[in-house]
Amino acid sequence: MQKVSVEHFAQVMGLTCFTPDVDMADRYISTSDVNRPGLELAGHMDYFAKERIQVIGKVEMAYLDELPAETRRESYRQLMDQGIPCVVLCRGFTPHEDVIELSRQTGVPILGTQLATSNFLSQAIYYLSGELAPRVSIHGVLVDVYGEGILLLGESGIGKSEAALELVKRGHRLVTDDVVEIHKMGNGSLMGSSPEITQYFIELRGIGVIDVKTLFGVEAVKEKQTIDLVIKLEAWKKDGVYNRLGLEEEYTEILGTRIVCHSIPIRPGRNLAVICEAAAVNHRQKKMGYNAAEALYKRVQKNLKEDDEISEDPEE
């Protein structure tokens, strides 16, 4: 199960820590869902989602401010005794002194942000959805071609990195070479990125490692990209059977998500960069409702029908 430490979450979100004595490194967040405790603060703890971040907004703070100090402390204690990851106060609110002492006793950190509650919730959910998404690392190359994320797969040495370099020279962007870290987002889409240690580097056999960002500039690289199309590079075989028309889509499955997949035979003289560009544009056309293979098929069928009608005409 993926998880994020509260310490890392606080750093990324720019949160203020009101309880520096409490260790946040060993407390973890395991879900992208968040909770605004309402009934829980009133003592109703049935079905309480204790694994979620607990967010205190304007409404919750107004309720807590009206409570006697002892009652407020007891409300917080019931909340923190459940083993929640942390409490986040929005809109610049600060915790009461007795609550800070309770935080030290229970080990639950109290954090704060100047953001409005709704803004913080949306940002927190977006960040955690990406960090906690199911993920897998595969051997391949990911490039952004005309806005379409193309994942190049194939055996080592078949030409994936060379194709990526040529695409970069043609104005497209590299996301990652050699290892692709794939996250499955909440909407089912796949997001690809690079391991931090190899980000922006390409290995070219015979030359070595090159830094694409340094050589071609920041416009030649991208941190992450949705995966829209998979291209498998295969060594060309004389007796191999390859898709010539593309009337029926072929798919591959990654993390339970089906992605359109093309198998491309490789032989001397084939320009892989041009093929990738054509595949990206063709895939975009299909998403917009135009399928060139179907258009050609309908045109051929129409011509055959017209030829049949002419041959059946007794005057011909």
Order of alpha helices (4+ residues) and beta strands (2+ residues): beta-alpha-beta-beta-beta-beta-alpha-alpha-beta-alpha-beta-alpha-beta-beta-beta-alpha-beta-beta-beta-beta-beta-alpha-beta-beta-beta-beta-alpha-alpha
